[in-house]
Amino acid sequence: MPAPLDPDMDVVERSLGALARTRSLGLHTLGHFAGVTGRSAGPGRSVLELTPPRWSAGGRAGSATELAVLIDLTLGSAIRSALGPGLRLGTISLTVDHLSAPSPGPLTASGRTDRVVEADLAGQGRADVVDAHGVAVATSTGWFVALPPPEGRPLPPVPWESNETSVPDLAVDDLDAQEREVHDALVTAAARGDRCGLSAVAALTAPRESDLRHPDEGAVAYVLPTGPALGNRVRQAQGGALYGAAASAAEALAGPEWEVGSGHVQFLRPVSAPEVEVRARALRRGRRVVFTDVEMAASGRPVLTGRFTLRPATPNRPG
């Protein structure tokens, strides 16, 4: 596959480059925009990198959303390499331990399959993420199962499963209506992130203070748009993005002096709706730890449930 998008590209160039890669190479635009690339690592294994833009959060990719997007793709790729190419894998559950704030530069995730049930086309695996200096950033486990492909056709390979490298340039005038919606969302998120100290990817899933409601004491709720900028290859909300949104809800509830230390999410249904209702509530607050519960619903139906444990925030951590 081609080299990572140039980290010195401005946000418009990066968005157009990500959309061009989606057209030519497969994978969703969110993954390309975040800077995910990969290489073959043998059956049941995967190695992916995430190279963030230098202008986003000081060149650090430390948000829960970026980590979860990278981890979700890494685990899915490892399991698909064991089960067979062209499968559409759905994330059943994802557990992440957030260990340290990364230094500027790329993150590397190494995934392996621990259990495969070929009869059920399902697998469980783990992934470890390190920063550019080899410092552990996160560890994760996940469970994936094959789902019917759209219209009965196998999905094309993701870029690191293919030898395709040609990516024609795109201009704004070349975009179709949905691509233009994605482009506008990415540019808007980057501008918001710059104002708020968040990465552009984190800004796609983090709630605005003005959006938060307080239905009960110790609880927050808000509506998260799940438009095509958060979509996967079948135009449903990407699992890592939903994990990141749930983690952001837990942090919004706990307050700026806290950060997610670990999270476990179960994905109850795919999300095709344009928005989801997010609710977070505190289970217990202590001096050194906060326990939270997060739920998401689309059109009144539960789609995600998660538990997050928070710790005192790391000074100057990336958003």
ZAMARGU-4260 file (C-alpha; in steps of 0.2 Angstrom, whole numbers, plus 5000, padded with zeros to 4 digits):
<rodrens>
0) 5000/5000/5000 | 5006/5018/4998 | 5016/5027/5012 | 5006/5036/5026 | 4998/5053/5022
5) 5011/5066/5024 | 5010/5073/5042 | 5013/5090/5036 | 4998/5091/5024 | 4985/5104/5030
10) 4968/5098/5035 | 4960/5101/5018 | 4974/5091/5009 | 4973/5077/5022 | 4954/5076/5020
15) 4955/5075/5001 | 4970/5062/5002 | 4959/5051/5014 | 4944/5052/5002 | 4955/5048/4987
20) 4962/5033/4996 | 4945/5027/5001 | 4940/5027/4983 | 4956/5018/4977 | 4961/5007/4991
25) 4946/5003/5001 | 4945/5006/5020 | 4934/5020/5027 | 4939/5038/5026 | 4940/5039/5045
30) 4955/5026/5046 | 4964/5035/5031 | 4962/5052/5039 | 4968/5046/5056 | 4983/5040/5047
35) 4981/5021/5048 | 4993/5010/5037 | 4998/4992/5039 | 5008/4977/5032 | 5005/4959/5031
40) 5012/4949/5046 | 5007/4931/5043 | 4991/4921/5047 | 4983/4927/5063 | 4994/4942/5065
45) 4994/4960/5060 | 5005/4976/5062 | 4997/4993/5059 | 5003/5010/5061 | 4994/5027/5064
50) 5004/5042/5059 | 4995/5058/5065 | 4996/5075/5057 | 5009/5087/5065 | 4996/5101/5067
55) 4984/5090/5077 | 4986/5089/5096 | 5005/5092/5094 | 5007/5078/5083 | 5001/5065/5096
60) 4988/5052/5093 | 4983/5049/5111 | 4964/5051/5111 | 4953/5036/5115 | 4945/5037/5098
65) 4962/5037/5088 | 4968/5022/5099 | 4952/5013/5097 | 4951/5015/5078 | 4968/5009/5077
70) 4965/4994/5089 | 4949/4989/5081 | 4957/4988/5064 | 4972/4979/5070 | 4962/4966/5079
75) 4950/4964/5064 | 4964/4962/5052 | 4973/4948/5063 | 4957/4938/5064 | 4952/4941/5046
80) 4969/4934/5041 | 4965/4918/5051 | 4948/4916/5044 | 4950/4922/5026 | 4950/4938/5015
85) 4934/4947/5010 | 4925/4944/5027 | 4915/4958/5035 | 4919/4957/5053 | 4908/4965/5067
90) 4915/4970/5083 | 4906/4961/5097 | 4917/4968/5112 | 4932/4978/5114 | 4942/4980/5130
95) 4956/4993/5131 | 4969/4997/5145 | 4975/5015/5142 | 4993/5015/5149 | 5002/5031/5145
100) 5001/5047/5134 | 5012/5044/5118 | 5026/5055/5112 | 5024/5064/5095 | 5025/5052/5080
105) 5017/5036/5074 | 5009/5023/5085 | 5012/5004/5081 | 4999/4991/5085 | 5003/4973/5084
110) 4989/4961/5084 | 4987/4942/5086 | 4973/4930/5086 | 4971/4920/5102 | 4955/4910/5097
115) 4946/4906/5081 | 4930/4896/5078 | 4930/4893/5059 | 4913/4885/5060 | 4906/4901/5067
120) 4918/4913/5058 | 4922/4921/5074 | 4938/4925/5083 | 4946/4933/5098 | 4962/4942/5099
125) 4973/4955/5107 | 4984/4970/5102 | 4998/4980/5110 | 5001/4998/5105 | 5018/5007/5107
130) 5023/5025/5103 | 5038/5030/5092 | 5050/5026/5107 | 5043/5009/5110 | 5034/5015/5126
135) 5018/5005/5129 | 5002/5016/5126 | 4988/5003/5127 | 4984/4985/5127 | 4968/4978/5121
140) 4957/4962/5118 | 4943/4960/5106 | 4930/4948/5100 | 4924/4948/5082 | 4911/4939/5071
145) 4908/4938/5053 | 4892/4947/5047 | 4883/4945/5030 | 4891/4956/5017 | 4881/4970/5009
150) 4871/4964/4994 | 4879/4947/4996 | 4896/4952/4989 | 4913/4950/4998 | 4921/4966/5003
155) 4936/4971/4994 | 4953/4969/5004 | 4959/4983/5015 | 4975/4992/5009 | 4987/4981/5018
160) 4979/4965/5011 | 4982/4971/4993 | 4996/4976/4982 | 4986/4991/4975 | 4996/5008/4977
165) 4989/5019/4964 | 4979/5034/4971 | 4974/5048/4959 | 4972/5065/4966 | 4955/5073/4971
170) 4950/5091/4972 | 4935/5097/4981 | 4925/5099/4965 | 4928/5080/4962 | 4918/5075/4977
175) 4901/5068/4977 | 4888/5073/4989 | 4892/5061/5003 | 4911/5063/5001 | 4908/5082/5002
180) 4898/5079/5018 | 4913/5069/5025 | 4926/5082/5020 | 4916/5096/5028 | 4914/5086/5044
185) 4933/5083/5045 | 4938/5101/5042 | 4925/5107/5055 | 4932/5094/5067 | 4950/5100/5065
190) 4945/5118/5068 | 4935/5113/5083 | 4950/5103/5089 | 4962/5117/5087 | 4951/5128/5098
195) 4948/5115/5111 | 4965/5106/5112 | 4958/5090/5104 | 4965/5081/5090 | 4954/5082/5074
200) 4948/5063/5076 | 4944/5066/5095 | 4934/5081/5090 | 4922/5070/5079 | 4916/5060/5094
205) 4919/5072/5109 | 4903/5081/5115 | 4902/5100/5116 | 4898/5107/5133 | 4883/5115/5126
210) 4876/5099/5120 | 4877/5090/5137 | 4861/5088/5147 | 4860/5082/5165 | 4844/5071/5167
215) 4849/5065/5184 | 4862/5069/5197 | 4878/5061/5192 | 4873/5058/5174 | 4875/5067/5157
220) 4866/5064/5141 | 4868/5071/5123 | 4865/5066/5105 | 4880/5061/5095 | 4879/5063/5076
225) 4885/5047/5067 | 4886/5053/5049 | 4897/5046/5036 | 4913/5054/5043 | 4912/5040/5057
230) 4906/5027/5045 | 4915/5010/5041 | 4916/5001/5024 | 4897/4997/5025 | 4892/5014/5030
235) 4888/5010/5048 | 4897/5018/5063 | 4914/5012/5065 | 4917/5002/5081 | 4933/5011/5087
240) 4924/5028/5084 | 4909/5022/5095 | 4921/5016/5109 | 4930/5033/5108 | 4913/5042/5109
245) 4908/5032/5124 | 4925/5036/5133 | 4922/5054/5129 | 4905/5053/5137 | 4913/5045/5153
250) 4926/5059/5153 | 4913/5073/5151 | 4904/5066/5166 | 4919/5064/5177 | 4926/5082/5172
255) 4943/5088/5165 | 4953/5082/5180 | 4950/5064/5175 | 4955/5053/5160 | 4950/5035/5155
260) 4961/5022/5162 | 4952/5007/5155 | 4936/5003/5146 | 4925/4988/5141 | 4912/4990/5128
265) 4899/4978/5120 | 4892/4982/5103 | 4874/4976/5104 | 4869/4981/5086 | 4876/4989/5071
270) 4873/5008/5070 | 4866/5014/5054 | 4855/5028/5061 | 4861/5047/5058 | 4863/5049/5077
275) 4863/5040/5094 | 4858/5045/5111 | 4873/5044/5123 | 4870/5043/5142 | 4884/5041/5155
280) 4881/5039/5174 | 4893/5038/5188 | 4893/5022/5198 | 4905/5028/5211 | 4917/5042/5214
285) 4933/5040/5224 | 4948/5051/5227 | 4959/5042/5215 | 4946/5033/5204 | 4929/5036/5195
290) 4918/5021/5189 | 4906/5025/5175 | 4893/5016/5165 | 4889/5022/5147 | 4874/5017/5136
295) 4870/5022/5118 | 4853/5020/5109 | 4848/5023/5091 | 4829/5025/5087 | 4825/5020/5105
300) 4835/5003/5103 | 4851/5000/5113 | 4866/4998/5102 | 4881/4999/5115 | 4884/4997/5133
305) 4901/5000/5142 | 4910/5002/5158 | 4925/5015/5160 | 4936/5017/5175 | 4945/5034/5176
310) 4960/5040/5184 | 4967/5058/5188 | 4972/5066/5171 | 4990/5066/5165 | 4996/5084/5164
315) 4997/5090/5146 | 4990/5074/5139 | 4985/5075/5121 | 4967/5076/5116
</rodrens>
